[in-house]
Amino acid sequence: MLCQLALAGLAVPLAPTLLHGAGTPIVPRRRVVKQLRITILSTMLADEGLGEWGFAALVEVDGHRLLFDTGAHEDVVARNARELDIALDTVPEVVLSHFHGDHTSGLVALRREVAVRQRTALARAHVADGIFAPRLRDGEARDYNDMNRVRPQYEAAGGSFTVHGKPTEIHPGVWLTGPVPRRHPERNWSVGARPARVQLGAQLVEDTVPDDMAMIIDTDQGLVVLTGCGHAGVVNIIAHARDAVRPAPVHALIGGIHLFNASEQTLAWTEQQLRSFGVRHLIGAHCTGVETVYRFRQSLGLDRSRCVVGAVGQVFDLDRGITPGNIAR
C-alpha cells in the first residue's frame, strides 16, 4: 500500500517503510479529539422542545460541527434547535446513520431552511454504502426505501452525498464506520408481518440494514461511540470501531441501540460484552429502551451521573460528562 507526499502540487507515491534518521520508521501520529460536545436534538423524552420516535444530535468537535441524523418529522429538529438556541446554519455536514425515516425525514426541510441563510449549511451528507439500495416486499414492485425519494430532493436543494464503504476519518480523530461487519449474530432490527428485502447487486436478500453506520470519536479518555439505532448490533459496532480506530475502552456510548424489545438472553449477553469494553458513560436514547438503560446502569456499575435515558437538550461533554436535564436525571 502506498502513501503520497505532495510536492509543488505533485503527488509522489511513497512506500510505507519510509525511514527517518538512522533507520527508524516513520509512524503516523494518532490524532485524538480534545474538545467534544454532543447535544441531543431528537428522541422520545424532552425537557425542552418536542419529543418524537426518532433521533438526531449535534456534534461539536475541535471546531467542527456536524449533525448526526435528522429526526422523524420534517420540522422537529429545527424547532428543537431553536428552542435550545442552537444555530444549524453554521453546520456544513450531516451524517445519516441508516435509511430509516425516523433518522432521515428532516434532511430536505432542514437543508432548504438553512440554505436560505448559508448555502454551505448541511450541504454534504455522509452515508454508508447500501443506503440507496431498493427495499422490496414479496409480490410488490414498490420501493419502500424513502431515501430514493429524498435523494433527488436533497440534491435539487444543492446538497451532495458522500458514500462510505469502509471506515473513514472525516476529521482528525472523527471516524465513520461505514457498513459494519456482522461478526456476532445480533439481530437488532424490527421485523414486521411482511418484512422487506434489500436488493444488493443481483441478489434480493433479508434486509439486515446493511447501511447501518456509527460515528467514532477518538479521545485520550477512550472511544466515544455515537449510534442512530445500532441495527448492526452495538457489540459488532464497538468491535469494528476497536479494529478500525484503536482497541481502546469505550469512554461513552450515546444514541439508540435497539434493545427495547430484546430477550433476556440478548440483554444478558450484551451487558457482558459492554462490561468487557469498559463503557464509562451511557446515554441510551431512542430505541434503546428505558428498562434497558436502568438495567445497564446496574450491570455496568454506573450511576445516575454516568448512565441516563436520552432526552432532547441533553449534553455529553468530554470534560464535564453528562448534563442529563431534569426528566432523565
C-alpha positions as CSV (number, residue, x, y, z in Angstrom):
1,M,0.0,0.0,0.0
2,L,1.4,3.4,-0.9
3,C,1.0,6.8,0.7
4,Q,1.5,10.1,-1.0
5,L,3.6,13.2,-0.5
6,A,2.6,16.4,-2.0
7,L,5.5,18.4,-3.5
8,A,4.8,21.6,-5.5
9,G,1.4,20.3,-6.4
10,L,2.5,16.8,-7.3
11,A,1.5,13.6,-5.6
12,V,4.6,11.4,-5.1
13,P,4.0,7.8,-4.1
14,L,6.0,6.6,-1.1
15,A,6.4,3.1,0.4
16,P,5.1,2.7,3.9
17,T,8.6,1.6,5.0
18,L,10.0,5.2,4.5
19,L,12.7,5.6,7.1
20,H,13.5,8.6,9.3
21,G,17.0,9.2,10.6
22,A,19.1,6.2,11.2
23,G,16.7,3.5,10.1
24,T,13.7,4.5,12.4
25,P,10.4,4.0,10.6
26,I,8.0,7.0,10.5
27,V,4.9,6.0,12.4
28,P,1.8,8.1,11.7
29,R,0.8,10.0,14.7
30,R,-2.7,9.1,16.1
31,R,-4.9,12.2,16.0
32,V,-7.2,12.5,19.0
33,V,-10.0,14.9,19.8
34,K,-9.5,17.4,22.6
35,Q,-12.9,19.1,22.7
36,L,-16.2,17.4,22.3
37,R,-19.8,18.3,23.0
38,I,-22.8,16.2,21.8
39,T,-26.3,17.7,22.2
40,I,-29.4,15.5,21.7
41,L,-31.9,17.2,19.3
42,S,-34.4,14.4,18.7
43,T,-35.5,11.4,20.8
44,M,-38.7,10.5,22.7
45,L,-38.2,12.4,26.0
46,A,-37.8,16.1,26.1
47,D,-37.1,18.7,28.8
48,E,-37.3,21.4,26.2
49,G,-38.8,21.3,22.7
50,L,-40.6,18.2,21.3
51,G,-40.1,14.5,21.7
52,E,-40.6,12.0,18.9
53,W,-39.8,8.5,17.9
54,G,-36.5,9.4,16.1
55,F,-33.0,10.6,16.7
56,A,-30.7,13.5,16.0
57,A,-27.7,15.0,17.7
58,L,-25.4,18.0,17.1
59,V,-21.7,17.0,17.3
60,E,-19.2,19.8,18.1
61,V,-15.7,18.5,17.9
62,D,-12.5,20.5,17.8
63,G,-14.0,23.4,15.9
64,H,-16.1,21.2,13.5
65,R,-19.9,21.0,13.7
66,L,-21.8,18.0,12.3
67,L,-25.5,17.0,12.5
68,F,-25.9,13.3,13.2
69,D,-29.3,12.1,11.8
70,T,-32.3,14.4,11.2
71,G,-35.3,13.1,13.2
72,A,-38.6,11.5,12.2
73,H,-40.6,14.6,11.3
74,E,-39.6,17.4,8.9
75,D,-39.7,20.2,11.5
76,V,-38.9,18.7,14.9
77,V,-35.1,19.1,14.8
78,A,-35.3,22.6,13.5
79,R,-37.9,23.5,16.2
80,N,-35.8,21.9,19.0
81,A,-32.6,23.6,17.8
82,R,-34.4,27.0,18.0
83,E,-35.8,26.1,21.5
84,L,-32.2,25.3,22.6
85,D,-30.8,28.4,20.9
86,I,-28.6,26.3,18.6
87,A,-27.8,27.6,15.1
88,L,-27.8,24.9,12.4
89,D,-26.8,27.3,9.5
90,T,-23.2,27.0,10.7
91,V,-23.2,23.2,10.4
92,P,-21.9,22.2,7.0
93,E,-22.1,18.4,7.3
94,V,-24.8,15.8,8.2
95,V,-24.3,12.1,8.9
96,L,-27.2,9.7,8.3
97,S,-26.8,6.6,10.3
98,H,-29.1,4.5,8.1
99,F,-32.0,4.7,5.7
100,H,-35.0,4.6,8.1
101,G,-37.3,7.6,8.0
102,D,-37.1,8.3,11.8
103,H,-33.5,9.3,11.1
104,T,-33.7,10.9,7.7
105,S,-37.1,12.7,7.4
106,G,-35.8,16.1,8.4
107,L,-32.9,16.2,5.9
108,V,-34.5,18.0,3.0
109,A,-36.5,20.5,5.0
110,L,-33.5,21.3,7.2
111,R,-31.3,21.9,4.1
112,R,-33.9,24.1,2.5
113,E,-34.3,26.2,5.6
114,V,-30.6,26.8,6.4
115,A,-29.5,27.2,2.8
116,V,-31.5,30.5,2.7
117,R,-29.1,32.0,5.2
118,Q,-25.9,30.0,4.3
119,R,-25.7,28.0,1.1
120,T,-23.0,25.7,2.5
121,A,-25.1,24.6,5.6
122,L,-26.0,20.9,5.7
123,A,-24.7,20.7,2.1
124,R,-22.8,17.5,2.4
125,A,-24.4,14.2,3.7
126,H,-22.3,11.3,4.7
127,V,-23.9,7.9,4.3
128,A,-22.8,4.2,4.2
129,D,-22.8,2.0,1.1
130,G,-26.2,0.4,0.7
131,I,-28.4,3.3,1.9
132,F,-29.9,3.7,-1.6
133,A,-30.4,0.0,-2.2
134,P,-34.1,-0.7,-3.2
135,R,-36.2,-2.3,-0.4
136,L,-39.0,-4.5,-1.8
137,R,-41.7,-6.7,-0.4
138,D,-42.8,-10.0,-1.9
139,G,-45.4,-9.5,-4.7
140,E,-44.9,-5.7,-4.9
141,A,-42.9,-3.6,-7.2
142,R,-42.8,-0.6,-4.9
143,D,-39.5,0.5,-3.5
144,Y,-40.0,1.1,0.3
145,N,-36.7,2.9,0.6
146,D,-37.7,6.6,1.1
147,M,-34.0,7.6,0.6
148,N,-34.6,7.1,-3.1
149,R,-37.2,9.9,-2.9
150,V,-35.2,12.0,-0.5
151,R,-32.0,11.9,-2.6
152,P,-33.2,13.9,-5.7
153,Q,-34.9,16.4,-3.5
154,Y,-31.7,17.0,-1.4
155,E,-29.6,17.2,-4.5
156,A,-32.0,19.7,-6.1
157,A,-31.6,21.8,-2.9
158,G,-27.9,21.9,-3.5
159,G,-26.8,19.0,-1.3
160,S,-24.5,16.1,-2.2
161,F,-23.9,12.7,-0.8
162,T,-20.6,11.1,0.2
163,V,-20.9,7.3,0.3
164,H,-18.6,5.4,2.7
165,G,-17.8,1.7,2.1
166,K,-15.2,1.4,4.8
167,P,-14.0,3.1,8.0
168,T,-13.1,6.7,7.2
169,E,-11.5,9.5,9.3
170,I,-13.6,12.5,8.1
171,H,-11.9,15.0,10.5
172,P,-8.9,14.4,12.8
173,G,-10.0,11.8,15.4
174,V,-13.5,11.6,14.0
175,W,-14.4,8.4,12.2
176,L,-17.4,6.9,10.4
177,T,-17.5,3.1,10.4
178,G,-19.1,2.6,7.0
179,P,-21.0,-0.7,6.9
180,V,-20.3,-2.8,10.0
181,P,-19.3,-6.5,9.7
182,R,-21.7,-8.7,11.5
183,R,-19.3,-10.9,13.4
184,H,-21.8,-11.6,16.2
185,P,-25.4,-12.8,15.4
186,E,-27.0,-9.6,16.8
187,R,-30.4,-9.1,15.1
188,N,-31.2,-5.6,16.4
189,W,-33.8,-4.6,13.9
190,S,-37.6,-4.9,13.9
191,V,-39.3,-7.4,11.6
192,G,-42.9,-6.7,10.6
193,A,-45.6,-9.1,9.4
194,R,-44.3,-8.6,5.8
195,P,-40.6,-7.9,6.1
196,A,-38.8,-6.0,3.3
197,R,-35.9,-7.5,1.4
198,V,-33.0,-5.4,0.1
199,Q,-31.6,-5.5,-3.4
200,L,-27.9,-5.9,-3.2
201,G,-26.5,-6.2,-6.7
202,A,-28.4,-9.1,-8.4
203,Q,-29.5,-10.6,-5.1
204,L,-32.7,-9.9,-3.1
205,V,-31.9,-10.8,0.5
206,E,-33.2,-10.2,4.0
207,D,-32.9,-6.6,5.0
208,T,-30.5,-6.6,7.9
209,V,-30.0,-2.8,7.4
210,P,-26.5,-3.3,5.8
211,D,-26.1,0.5,5.6
212,D,-26.1,1.0,9.4
213,M,-23.2,3.3,10.3
214,A,-21.9,4.8,13.5
215,M,-19.6,7.7,14.4
216,I,-16.5,7.0,16.4
217,I,-14.6,9.8,18.2
218,D,-11.1,9.0,19.4
219,T,-10.1,10.8,22.6
220,D,-7.4,10.4,25.2
221,Q,-10.1,9.1,27.6
222,G,-11.1,6.4,25.1
223,L,-13.6,6.0,22.2
224,V,-16.9,7.9,22.1
225,V,-19.4,5.8,20.1
226,L,-22.5,7.6,18.6
227,T,-25.2,5.5,17.1
228,G,-28.6,6.1,15.5
229,C,-30.3,2.7,16.1
230,G,-27.3,0.4,16.2
231,H,-29.1,-2.1,13.9
232,A,-25.7,-3.7,13.1
233,G,-25.6,-4.6,16.8
234,V,-23.9,-2.5,19.4
235,V,-21.3,-5.2,20.1
236,N,-20.5,-5.5,16.4
237,I,-20.2,-1.7,16.1
238,I,-17.8,-1.4,19.1
239,A,-15.7,-4.4,18.0
240,H,-15.4,-2.9,14.5
241,A,-14.5,0.5,15.9
242,R,-11.8,-1.0,18.0
243,D,-10.3,-2.7,15.0
244,A,-10.6,0.3,12.7
245,V,-9.6,3.1,15.1
246,R,-7.8,1.5,18.1
247,P,-8.6,-1.1,20.8
248,A,-9.4,1.5,23.5
249,P,-12.1,1.4,26.2
250,V,-15.4,3.0,25.4
251,H,-15.5,6.3,27.2
252,A,-19.1,7.0,26.2
253,L,-21.8,5.2,24.3
254,I,-24.5,7.6,23.1
255,G,-27.7,7.1,21.0
256,G,-30.1,4.3,20.1
257,I,-29.0,0.7,20.3
258,H,-32.4,-1.0,19.5
259,L,-32.7,-3.2,22.6
260,F,-36.2,-2.1,23.7
261,N,-37.7,-5.4,22.8
262,A,-34.7,-7.7,23.3
263,S,-34.9,-11.0,25.0
264,E,-33.4,-11.7,28.4
265,Q,-30.8,-13.8,26.8
266,T,-29.8,-11.0,24.4
267,L,-29.6,-8.4,27.2
268,A,-27.5,-10.6,29.4
269,W,-25.0,-11.3,26.6
270,T,-24.9,-7.7,25.5
271,E,-24.2,-6.3,29.0
272,Q,-21.4,-8.9,29.5
273,Q,-19.8,-7.6,26.2
274,L,-20.3,-4.0,27.2
275,R,-18.5,-4.6,30.5
276,S,-15.6,-6.1,28.6
277,F,-15.4,-2.9,26.5
278,G,-15.2,-0.8,29.7
279,V,-18.1,1.5,29.0
280,R,-17.9,4.5,31.3
281,H,-20.8,6.7,30.2
282,L,-24.1,5.7,28.6
283,I,-26.9,7.8,27.1
284,G,-29.5,5.3,25.9
285,A,-31.8,7.2,23.6
286,H,-34.5,6.5,21.0
287,C,-34.9,2.7,20.6
288,T,-32.6,1.6,23.4
289,G,-35.5,1.1,25.9
290,V,-36.0,2.7,29.3
291,E,-35.8,-0.5,31.2
292,T,-32.6,-1.5,29.2
293,V,-30.9,1.7,30.4
294,Y,-31.7,1.1,34.0
295,R,-30.6,-2.5,33.7
296,F,-27.3,-1.5,32.2
297,R,-26.8,1.2,34.8
298,Q,-26.7,-1.5,37.4
299,S,-24.9,-4.3,35.4
300,L,-22.1,-1.9,34.1
301,G,-21.5,-0.5,37.6
302,L,-22.5,3.1,36.6
303,D,-24.6,5.6,38.5
304,R,-27.2,8.3,37.7
305,S,-24.5,10.8,36.7
306,R,-23.0,8.4,34.1
307,C,-25.9,6.4,32.7
308,V,-29.2,8.1,31.7
309,V,-32.2,7.8,29.4
310,G,-31.7,10.1,26.4
311,A,-33.7,13.4,26.3
312,V,-33.9,16.4,24.0
313,G,-31.4,19.0,25.2
314,Q,-29.2,16.6,27.0
315,V,-25.5,17.1,26.6
316,F,-22.4,15.0,26.8
317,D,-19.2,17.0,27.2
318,L,-15.7,15.3,27.1
319,D,-14.6,17.3,30.2
320,R,-17.8,17.6,32.2
321,G,-19.6,14.3,31.3
322,I,-23.3,14.1,31.0
323,T,-25.7,17.0,31.7
324,P,-28.9,15.0,31.9
325,G,-31.6,17.6,32.2
326,N,-34.5,17.2,34.6
327,I,-36.7,14.4,33.2
328,A,-33.8,11.9,32.7
329,R,-32.0,12.7,36.0
